[in-house]
Every structure is written in structure tokens, then in C-alpha cells.
Amino acid sequence: MSLLQILALGTVAVALAVWQAVRSGQRFVQAFVFLEGLDRGLAVEQANAEARAQMARQADQMEKARAAMRARNFAKANTKGRQDLVIKMAREKGFLA
């Protein structure tokens, strides 16, 4: 295998890892927004819709950033910072993502 092929494969591997990390982070924030919606008294369907809308491409970037900060603080306070546990909590309550 040539050096160019190795570099190409390495680049693809890094790109996939970054893409997966971004997706996982978005899922975490969506799960948190879902849980926030439930806490405000929304039905499961409404909370799921709000979580999807929160992360839509056209959503307000500042609101996305604020939601990410709230999600991070929630995870630190409740799950020792573990995003996967927040997602699990949300899925147990009906989160669809």
C-alpha cells in the first residue's frame, strides 16, 4: 500500500470519527431538549417535535448554543457528564432519535 493510500484512508477515518462525534453531540442536546420539554409539561410527541426543531439547520444558532450549554450542565449535575446516560434517560421516556 502506498503512502498516498494510507494518508487517504487515514483522512477518511478521521472524517468519519469527527462526523460521528458531531452526530452524537447533536443527539445528546436533542435528548436534553426533549427532557426539558417533558419537564415543562409537554406531551411526548410535542417534546420530540421540539427536540427535532431545536437542531434543524435553520434553527437559531444562539439558541442551539444555549441548549448545548444547558445540556452539558445537566449532564455534569446528574450523570457525571455522561452524555450516553442522558440519551438513555430520554429514550426511556419516549425520545425518538
Backbone atoms as SQL, in Angstrom:
CREATE TABLE atoms (id INTEGER PRIMARY KEY, chain TEXT, resi INTEGER, resn TEXT, atom TEXT, x REAL, y REAL, z REAL);
INSERT INTO atoms VALUES
  (1, 'A', 1, 'MET', 'N', 0.853, -1.171, 0.000),
  (2, 'A', 1, 'MET', 'CA', 0.000, 0.000, 0.000),
  (3, 'A', 1, 'MET', 'C', 0.902, 1.238, 0.000),
  (4, 'A', 2, 'SER', 'N', 0.577, 2.181, -0.860),
  (5, 'A', 2, 'SER', 'CA', 1.415, 3.376, -0.974),
  (6, 'A', 2, 'SER', 'C', 1.106, 4.367, 0.153),
  (7, 'A', 3, 'LEU', 'N', 2.006, 5.288, 0.319),
  (8, 'A', 3, 'LEU', 'CA', 1.848, 6.321, 1.339),
  (9, 'A', 3, 'LEU', 'C', 0.598, 7.152, 1.072),
  (10, 'A', 4, 'LEU', 'N', 0.328, 7.433, -0.194),
  (11, 'A', 4, 'LEU', 'CA', -0.849, 8.218, -0.562),
  (12, 'A', 4, 'LEU', 'C', -2.131, 7.490, -0.163),
  (13, 'A', 5, 'GLN', 'N', -2.180, 6.184, -0.379),
  (14, 'A', 5, 'GLN', 'CA', -3.356, 5.401, 0.009),
  (15, 'A', 5, 'GLN', 'C', -3.529, 5.392, 1.527),
  (16, 'A', 6, 'ILE', 'N', -2.442, 5.265, 2.244),
  (17, 'A', 6, 'ILE', 'CA', -2.505, 5.271, 3.710),
  (18, 'A', 6, 'ILE', 'C', -3.014, 6.619, 4.213),
  (19, 'A', 7, 'LEU', 'N', -2.504, 7.701, 3.625),
  (20, 'A', 7, 'LEU', 'CA', -2.965, 9.035, 4.012),
  (21, 'A', 7, 'LEU', 'C', -4.443, 9.228, 3.685),
  (22, 'A', 8, 'ALA', 'N', -4.874, 8.731, 2.543),
  (23, 'A', 8, 'ALA', 'CA', -6.283, 8.850, 2.162),
  (24, 'A', 8, 'ALA', 'C', -7.171, 8.081, 3.134),
  (25, 'A', 9, 'LEU', 'N', -6.772, 6.864, 3.471),
  (26, 'A', 9, 'LEU', 'CA', -7.552, 6.072, 4.426),
  (27, 'A', 9, 'LEU', 'C', -7.572, 6.729, 5.801),
  (28, 'A', 10, 'GLY', 'N', -6.453, 7.272, 6.208),
  (29, 'A', 10, 'GLY', 'CA', -6.390, 7.972, 7.495),
  (30, 'A', 10, 'GLY', 'C', -7.299, 9.185, 7.527),
  (31, 'A', 11, 'THR', 'N', -7.315, 9.933, 6.430),
  (32, 'A', 11, 'THR', 'CA', -8.177, 11.107, 6.334),
  (33, 'A', 11, 'THR', 'C', -9.643, 10.715, 6.412),
  (34, 'A', 12, 'VAL', 'N', -10.009, 9.661, 5.716),
  (35, 'A', 12, 'VAL', 'CA', -11.394, 9.180, 5.749),
  (36, 'A', 12, 'VAL', 'C', -11.764, 8.729, 7.157),
  (37, 'A', 13, 'ALA', 'N', -10.866, 8.020, 7.816),
  (38, 'A', 13, 'ALA', 'CA', -11.136, 7.540, 9.178),
  (39, 'A', 13, 'ALA', 'C', -11.340, 8.708, 10.139),
  (40, 'A', 14, 'VAL', 'N', -10.501, 9.724, 10.031),
  (41, 'A', 14, 'VAL', 'CA', -10.641, 10.897, 10.900),
  (42, 'A', 14, 'VAL', 'C', -11.944, 11.626, 10.601),
  (43, 'A', 15, 'ALA', 'N', -12.269, 11.786, 9.327),
  (44, 'A', 15, 'ALA', 'CA', -13.512, 12.461, 8.952),
  (45, 'A', 15, 'ALA', 'C', -14.727, 11.715, 9.495),
  (46, 'A', 16, 'LEU', 'N', -14.722, 10.400, 9.400),
  (47, 'A', 16, 'LEU', 'CA', -15.837, 9.612, 9.934),
  (48, 'A', 16, 'LEU', 'C', -15.932, 9.736, 11.451),
  (49, 'A', 17, 'ALA', 'N', -14.815, 9.745, 12.123),
  (50, 'A', 17, 'ALA', 'CA', -14.818, 9.883, 13.583),
  (51, 'A', 17, 'ALA', 'C', -15.369, 11.246, 14.000),
  (52, 'A', 18, 'VAL', 'N', -14.966, 12.289, 13.302),
  (53, 'A', 18, 'VAL', 'CA', -15.472, 13.633, 13.606),
  (54, 'A', 18, 'VAL', 'C', -16.964, 13.706, 13.330),
  (55, 'A', 19, 'TRP', 'N', -17.400, 13.169, 12.203),
  (56, 'A', 19, 'TRP', 'CA', -18.821, 13.177, 11.843),
  (57, 'A', 19, 'TRP', 'C', -19.635, 12.451, 12.908),
  (58, 'A', 20, 'GLN', 'N', -19.163, 11.307, 13.361),
  (59, 'A', 20, 'GLN', 'CA', -19.876, 10.537, 14.380),
  (60, 'A', 20, 'GLN', 'C', -19.929, 11.298, 15.703),
  (61, 'A', 21, 'ALA', 'N', -18.856, 11.959, 16.066),
  (62, 'A', 21, 'ALA', 'CA', -18.832, 12.727, 17.312),
  (63, 'A', 21, 'ALA', 'C', -19.822, 13.886, 17.261),
  (64, 'A', 22, 'VAL', 'N', -19.901, 14.553, 16.122),
  (65, 'A', 22, 'VAL', 'CA', -20.857, 15.654, 15.959),
  (66, 'A', 22, 'VAL', 'C', -22.278, 15.124, 16.050),
  (67, 'A', 23, 'ARG', 'N', -22.547, 14.019, 15.374),
  (68, 'A', 23, 'ARG', 'CA', -23.885, 13.415, 15.427),
  (69, 'A', 23, 'ARG', 'C', -24.263, 13.026, 16.845),
  (70, 'A', 24, 'SER', 'N', -23.338, 12.438, 17.553),
  (71, 'A', 24, 'SER', 'CA', -23.593, 12.022, 18.927),
  (72, 'A', 24, 'SER', 'C', -23.868, 13.234, 19.816),
  (73, 'A', 25, 'GLY', 'N', -23.113, 14.293, 19.635),
  (74, 'A', 25, 'GLY', 'CA', -23.338, 15.517, 20.402),
  (75, 'A', 25, 'GLY', 'C', -24.694, 16.128, 20.116),
  (76, 'A', 26, 'GLN', 'N', -25.101, 16.113, 18.857),
  (77, 'A', 26, 'GLN', 'CA', -26.419, 16.633, 18.498),
  (78, 'A', 26, 'GLN', 'C', -27.524, 15.792, 19.122),
  (79, 'A', 27, 'ARG', 'N', -27.357, 14.486, 19.110),
  (80, 'A', 27, 'ARG', 'CA', -28.350, 13.596, 19.713),
  (81, 'A', 27, 'ARG', 'C', -28.466, 13.875, 21.212),
  (82, 'A', 28, 'PHE', 'N', -27.336, 14.106, 21.866),
  (83, 'A', 28, 'PHE', 'CA', -27.314, 14.426, 23.291),
  (84, 'A', 28, 'PHE', 'C', -28.105, 15.703, 23.576),
  (85, 'A', 29, 'VAL', 'N', -27.867, 16.757, 22.796),
  (86, 'A', 29, 'VAL', 'CA', -28.582, 18.018, 23.009),
  (87, 'A', 29, 'VAL', 'C', -30.066, 17.827, 22.726),
  (88, 'A', 30, 'GLN', 'N', -30.396, 17.094, 21.678),
  (89, 'A', 30, 'GLN', 'CA', -31.805, 16.817, 21.385),
  (90, 'A', 30, 'GLN', 'C', -32.460, 16.071, 22.534),
  (91, 'A', 31, 'ALA', 'N', -31.780, 15.089, 23.088),
  (92, 'A', 31, 'ALA', 'CA', -32.327, 14.327, 24.212),
  (93, 'A', 31, 'ALA', 'C', -32.585, 15.251, 25.393),
  (94, 'A', 32, 'PHE', 'N', -31.664, 16.159, 25.646),
  (95, 'A', 32, 'PHE', 'CA', -31.848, 17.099, 26.744),
  (96, 'A', 32, 'PHE', 'C', -33.036, 18.018, 26.478),
  (97, 'A', 33, 'VAL', 'N', -33.152, 18.545, 25.264),
  (98, 'A', 33, 'VAL', 'CA', -34.281, 19.424, 24.920),
  (99, 'A', 33, 'VAL', 'C', -35.597, 18.663, 25.086),
  (100, 'A', 34, 'PHE', 'N', -35.605, 17.388, 24.711),
  (101, 'A', 34, 'PHE', 'CA', -36.782, 16.540, 24.911),
  (102, 'A', 34, 'PHE', 'C', -37.134, 16.466, 26.399),
  (103, 'A', 35, 'LEU', 'N', -36.140, 16.190, 27.240),
  (104, 'A', 35, 'LEU', 'CA', -36.387, 16.100, 28.686),
  (105, 'A', 35, 'LEU', 'C', -36.866, 17.434, 29.255),
  (106, 'A', 36, 'GLU', 'N', -36.310, 18.529, 28.771),
  (107, 'A', 36, 'GLU', 'CA', -36.768, 19.861, 29.195),
  (108, 'A', 36, 'GLU', 'C', -38.237, 20.059, 28.840),
  (109, 'A', 37, 'GLY', 'N', -38.598, 19.639, 27.632),
  (110, 'A', 37, 'GLY', 'CA', -39.992, 19.766, 27.212),
  (111, 'A', 37, 'GLY', 'C', -40.929, 18.981, 28.110),
  (112, 'A', 38, 'LEU', 'N', -40.537, 17.765, 28.446),
  (113, 'A', 38, 'LEU', 'CA', -41.362, 16.960, 29.354),
  (114, 'A', 38, 'LEU', 'C', -41.495, 17.645, 30.710),
  (115, 'A', 39, 'ASP', 'N', -40.409, 18.218, 31.201),
  (116, 'A', 39, 'ASP', 'CA', -40.444, 18.918, 32.492),
  (117, 'A', 39, 'ASP', 'C', -41.368, 20.128, 32.458),
  (118, 'A', 40, 'ARG', 'N', -41.516, 20.738, 31.284),
  (119, 'A', 40, 'ARG', 'CA', -42.428, 21.878, 31.141),
  (120, 'A', 40, 'ARG', 'C', -43.870, 21.432, 30.940),
  (121, 'A', 41, 'GLY', 'N', -44.100, 20.121, 30.869),
  (122, 'A', 41, 'GLY', 'CA', -45.457, 19.611, 30.744),
  (123, 'A', 41, 'GLY', 'C', -45.887, 19.263, 29.335),
  (124, 'A', 42, 'LEU', 'N', -44.961, 19.264, 28.384),
  (125, 'A', 42, 'LEU', 'CA', -45.319, 18.890, 27.020),
  (126, 'A', 42, 'LEU', 'C', -45.585, 17.392, 26.938),
  (127, 'A', 43, 'ALA', 'N', -46.444, 17.010, 26.006),
  (128, 'A', 43, 'ALA', 'CA', -46.655, 15.595, 25.716),
  (129, 'A', 43, 'ALA', 'C', -45.409, 15.056, 25.019),
  (130, 'A', 44, 'VAL', 'N', -45.252, 13.746, 25.015),
  (131, 'A', 44, 'VAL', 'CA', -44.076, 13.110, 24.413),
  (132, 'A', 44, 'VAL', 'C', -43.923, 13.534, 22.954),
  (133, 'A', 45, 'GLU', 'N', -45.022, 13.532, 22.204),
  (134, 'A', 45, 'GLU', 'CA', -44.961, 13.895, 20.785),
  (135, 'A', 45, 'GLU', 'C', -44.497, 15.337, 20.613),
  (136, 'A', 46, 'GLN', 'N', -45.028, 16.230, 21.444),
  (137, 'A', 46, 'GLN', 'CA', -44.641, 17.634, 21.358),
  (138, 'A', 46, 'GLN', 'C', -43.176, 17.825, 21.745),
  (139, 'A', 47, 'ALA', 'N', -42.738, 17.124, 22.770),
  (140, 'A', 47, 'ALA', 'CA', -41.338, 17.234, 23.203),
  (141, 'A', 47, 'ALA', 'C', -40.397, 16.719, 22.116),
  (142, 'A', 48, 'ASN', 'N', -40.776, 15.633, 21.438),
  (143, 'A', 48, 'ASN', 'CA', -39.962, 15.124, 20.329),
  (144, 'A', 48, 'ASN', 'C', -39.911, 16.129, 19.185),
  (145, 'A', 49, 'ALA', 'N', -41.053, 16.741, 18.874),
  (146, 'A', 49, 'ALA', 'CA', -41.089, 17.733, 17.797),
  (147, 'A', 49, 'ALA', 'C', -40.211, 18.932, 18.146),
  (148, 'A', 50, 'GLU', 'N', -40.259, 19.366, 19.396),
  (149, 'A', 50, 'GLU', 'CA', -39.434, 20.491, 19.830),
  (150, 'A', 50, 'GLU', 'C', -37.946, 20.146, 19.747),
  (151, 'A', 51, 'ALA', 'N', -37.606, 18.927, 20.129),
  (152, 'A', 51, 'ALA', 'CA', -36.204, 18.497, 20.070),
  (153, 'A', 51, 'ALA', 'C', -35.707, 18.461, 18.628),
  (154, 'A', 52, 'ARG', 'N', -36.538, 17.971, 17.709),
  (155, 'A', 52, 'ARG', 'CA', -36.143, 17.945, 16.292),
  (156, 'A', 52, 'ARG', 'C', -35.982, 19.362, 15.758),
  (157, 'A', 53, 'ALA', 'N', -36.928, 20.240, 16.104),
  (158, 'A', 53, 'ALA', 'CA', -36.879, 21.618, 15.613),
  (159, 'A', 53, 'ALA', 'C', -35.657, 22.354, 16.159),
  (160, 'A', 54, 'GLN', 'N', -35.273, 22.039, 17.379),
  (161, 'A', 54, 'GLN', 'CA', -34.125, 22.686, 18.014),
  (162, 'A', 54, 'GLN', 'C', -32.853, 22.486, 17.200),
  (163, 'A', 55, 'MET', 'N', -32.697, 21.326, 16.615),
  (164, 'A', 55, 'MET', 'CA', -31.460, 21.019, 15.914),
  (165, 'A', 55, 'MET', 'C', -31.584, 21.133, 14.392),
  (166, 'A', 56, 'ALA', 'N', -32.697, 21.647, 13.902),
  (167, 'A', 56, 'ALA', 'CA', -32.865, 21.823, 12.458),
  (168, 'A', 56, 'ALA', 'C', -31.828, 22.820, 11.943),
  (169, 'A', 57, 'ARG', 'N', -31.460, 22.682, 10.695),
  (170, 'A', 57, 'ARG', 'CA', -30.424, 23.549, 10.112),
  (171, 'A', 57, 'ARG', 'C', -30.786, 25.026, 10.208),
  (172, 'A', 58, 'GLN', 'N', -32.073, 25.344, 10.083),
  (173, 'A', 58, 'GLN', 'CA', -32.480, 26.743, 10.083),
  (174, 'A', 58, 'GLN', 'C', -32.745, 27.285, 11.486),
  (175, 'A', 59, 'ALA', 'N', -32.550, 26.476, 12.512),
  (176, 'A', 59, 'ALA', 'CA', -32.779, 26.929, 13.885),
  (177, 'A', 59, 'ALA', 'C', -31.754, 27.995, 14.270),
  (178, 'A', 60, 'ASP', 'N', -32.140, 28.839, 15.202),
  (179, 'A', 60, 'ASP', 'CA', -31.285, 29.919, 15.689),
  (180, 'A', 60, 'ASP', 'C', -30.002, 29.352, 16.303),
  (181, 'A', 61, 'GLN', 'N', -28.868, 29.792, 15.800),
  (182, 'A', 61, 'GLN', 'CA', -27.573, 29.271, 16.256),
  (183, 'A', 61, 'GLN', 'C', -27.302, 29.597, 17.723),
  (184, 'A', 62, 'MET', 'N', -27.716, 30.769, 18.159),
  (185, 'A', 62, 'MET', 'CA', -27.506, 31.134, 19.566),
  (186, 'A', 62, 'MET', 'C', -28.344, 30.244, 20.484),
  (187, 'A', 63, 'GLU', 'N', -29.556, 29.937, 20.083),
  (188, 'A', 63, 'GLU', 'CA', -30.397, 29.058, 20.900),
  (189, 'A', 63, 'GLU', 'C', -29.817, 27.648, 20.938),
  (190, 'A', 64, 'LYS', 'N', -29.262, 27.199, 19.812),
  (191, 'A', 64, 'LYS', 'CA', -28.590, 25.895, 19.797),
  (192, 'A', 64, 'LYS', 'C', -27.434, 25.880, 20.794),
  (193, 'A', 65, 'ALA', 'N', -26.657, 26.948, 20.799),
  (194, 'A', 65, 'ALA', 'CA', -25.509, 27.029, 21.708),
  (195, 'A', 65, 'ALA', 'C', -25.965, 27.063, 23.161),
  (196, 'A', 66, 'ARG', 'N', -27.035, 27.818, 23.443),
  (197, 'A', 66, 'ARG', 'CA', -27.549, 27.865, 24.819),
  (198, 'A', 66, 'ARG', 'C', -28.068, 26.502, 25.248),
  (199, 'A', 67, 'ALA', 'N', -28.753, 25.803, 24.344),
  (200, 'A', 67, 'ALA', 'CA', -29.255, 24.462, 24.668),
  (201, 'A', 67, 'ALA', 'C', -28.097, 23.512, 24.941),
  (202, 'A', 68, 'ALA', 'N', -27.033, 23.622, 24.168),
  (203, 'A', 68, 'ALA', 'CA', -25.864, 22.762, 24.380),
  (204, 'A', 68, 'ALA', 'C', -25.224, 23.038, 25.737),
  (205, 'A', 69, 'MET', 'N', -25.169, 24.294, 26.130),
  (206, 'A', 69, 'MET', 'CA', -24.605, 24.630, 27.440),
  (207, 'A', 69, 'MET', 'C', -25.487, 24.104, 28.568),
  (208, 'A', 70, 'ARG', 'N', -26.808, 24.266, 28.424),
  (209, 'A', 70, 'ARG', 'CA', -27.719, 23.735, 29.450),
  (210, 'A', 70, 'ARG', 'C', -27.604, 22.224, 29.527),
  (211, 'A', 71, 'ALA', 'N', -27.489, 21.572, 28.372),
  (212, 'A', 71, 'ALA', 'CA', -27.368, 20.110, 28.339),
  (213, 'A', 71, 'ALA', 'C', -26.090, 19.662, 29.032),
  (214, 'A', 72, 'ARG', 'N', -25.003, 20.347, 28.755),
  (215, 'A', 72, 'ARG', 'CA', -23.728, 19.998, 29.386),
  (216, 'A', 72, 'ARG', 'C', -23.806, 20.160, 30.904),
  (217, 'A', 73, 'ASN', 'N', -24.410, 21.249, 31.360),
  (218, 'A', 73, 'ASN', 'CA', -24.554, 21.474, 32.803),
  (219, 'A', 73, 'ASN', 'C', -25.447, 20.415, 33.440),
  (220, 'A', 74, 'PHE', 'N', -26.516, 20.040, 32.742),
  (221, 'A', 74, 'PHE', 'CA', -27.411, 18.990, 33.241),
  (222, 'A', 74, 'PHE', 'C', -26.652, 17.677, 33.374),
  (223, 'A', 75, 'ALA', 'N', -25.880, 17.337, 32.364),
  (224, 'A', 75, 'ALA', 'CA', -25.127, 16.078, 32.400),
  (225, 'A', 75, 'ALA', 'C', -24.104, 16.086, 33.531),
  (226, 'A', 76, 'LYS', 'N', -23.433, 17.203, 33.718),
  (227, 'A', 76, 'LYS', 'CA', -22.454, 17.290, 34.811),
  (228, 'A', 76, 'LYS', 'C', -23.125, 17.095, 36.164),
  (229, 'A', 77, 'ALA', 'N', -24.313, 17.679, 36.330),
  (230, 'A', 77, 'ALA', 'CA', -25.004, 17.629, 37.619),
  (231, 'A', 77, 'ALA', 'C', -25.689, 16.291, 37.874),
  (232, 'A', 78, 'ASN', 'N', -26.102, 15.589, 36.817),
  (233, 'A', 78, 'ASN', 'CA', -26.942, 14.409, 37.001),
  (234, 'A', 78, 'ASN', 'C', -26.326, 13.084, 36.577),
  (235, 'A', 79, 'THR', 'N', -25.372, 13.109, 35.672),
  (236, 'A', 79, 'THR', 'CA', -24.825, 11.848, 35.151),
  (237, 'A', 79, 'THR', 'C', -23.302, 11.858, 35.106),
  (238, 'A', 80, 'LYS', 'N', -22.688, 12.681, 35.940),
  (239, 'A', 80, 'LYS', 'CA', -21.227, 12.805, 35.968),
  (240, 'A', 80, 'LYS', 'C', -20.664, 13.149, 34.589),
  (241, 'A', 81, 'GLY', 'N', -21.447, 13.904, 33.812),
  (242, 'A', 81, 'GLY', 'CA', -21.010, 14.349, 32.497),
  (243, 'A', 81, 'GLY', 'C', -21.234, 13.364, 31.369),
  (244, 'A', 82, 'ARG', 'N', -21.856, 12.236, 31.659),
  (245, 'A', 82, 'ARG', 'CA', -22.018, 11.191, 30.635),
  (246, 'A', 82, 'ARG', 'C', -23.223, 11.482, 29.743),
  (247, 'A', 83, 'GLN', 'N', -22.928, 11.775, 28.491),
  (248, 'A', 83, 'GLN', 'CA', -23.973, 12.078, 27.526),
  (249, 'A', 83, 'GLN', 'C', -24.840, 10.864, 27.234),
  (250, 'A', 84, 'ASP', 'N', -24.236, 9.693, 27.180),
  (251, 'A', 84, 'ASP', 'CA', -24.993, 8.490, 26.849),
  (252, 'A', 84, 'ASP', 'C', -26.091, 8.217, 27.868),
  (253, 'A', 85, 'LEU', 'N', -25.861, 8.555, 29.125),
  (254, 'A', 85, 'LEU', 'CA', -26.886, 8.330, 30.141),
  (255, 'A', 85, 'LEU', 'C', -28.053, 9.303, 29.992),
  (256, 'A', 86, 'VAL', 'N', -27.769, 10.526, 29.544),
  (257, 'A', 86, 'VAL', 'CA', -28.846, 11.486, 29.286),
  (258, 'A', 86, 'VAL', 'C', -29.701, 10.980, 28.130),
  (259, 'A', 87, 'ILE', 'N', -29.060, 10.482, 27.081),
  (260, 'A', 87, 'ILE', 'CA', -29.792, 9.935, 25.937),
  (261, 'A', 87, 'ILE', 'C', -30.625, 8.741, 26.382),
  (262, 'A', 88, 'LYS', 'N', -30.057, 7.889, 27.211),
  (263, 'A', 88, 'LYS', 'CA', -30.789, 6.719, 27.709),
  (264, 'A', 88, 'LYS', 'C', -32.006, 7.147, 28.524),
  (265, 'A', 89, 'MET', 'N', -31.838, 8.150, 29.395),
  (266, 'A', 89, 'MET', 'CA', -32.959, 8.655, 30.192),
  (267, 'A', 89, 'MET', 'C', -34.079, 9.139, 29.277),
  (268, 'A', 90, 'ALA', 'N', -33.704, 9.869, 28.244),
  (269, 'A', 90, 'ALA', 'CA', -34.698, 10.415, 27.321),
  (270, 'A', 90, 'ALA', 'C', -35.394, 9.298, 26.549),
  (271, 'A', 91, 'ARG', 'N', -34.645, 8.319, 26.086),
  (272, 'A', 91, 'ARG', 'CA', -35.249, 7.209, 25.336),
  (273, 'A', 91, 'ARG', 'C', -36.233, 6.430, 26.197),
  (274, 'A', 92, 'GLU', 'N', -35.917, 6.274, 27.478),
  (275, 'A', 92, 'GLU', 'CA', -36.823, 5.570, 28.380),
  (276, 'A', 92, 'GLU', 'C', -38.145, 6.307, 28.548),
  (277, 'A', 93, 'LYS', 'N', -38.133, 7.615, 28.258),
  (278, 'A', 93, 'LYS', 'CA', -39.346, 8.423, 28.384),
  (279, 'A', 93, 'LYS', 'C', -40.014, 8.686, 27.042),
  (280, 'A', 94, 'GLY', 'N', -39.473, 8.094, 25.953),
  (281, 'A', 94, 'GLY', 'CA', -40.123, 8.216, 24.651),
  (282, 'A', 94, 'GLY', 'C', -39.392, 9.029, 23.611),
  (283, 'A', 95, 'PHE', 'N', -38.149, 9.389, 23.865),
  (284, 'A', 95, 'PHE', 'CA', -37.357, 10.156, 22.896),
  (285, 'A', 95, 'PHE', 'C', -37.098, 9.320, 21.658),
  (286, 'A', 96, 'LEU', 'N', -37.321, 9.914, 20.493),
  (287, 'A', 96, 'LEU', 'CA', -37.177, 9.197, 19.221),
  (288, 'A', 96, 'LEU', 'C', -36.014, 9.744, 18.407),
  (289, 'A', 97, 'ALA', 'N', -34.828, 9.315, 18.687),
  (290, 'A', 97, 'ALA', 'CA', -33.687, 9.711, 17.848),
  (291, 'A', 97, 'ALA', 'C', -32.568, 8.723, 17.988);
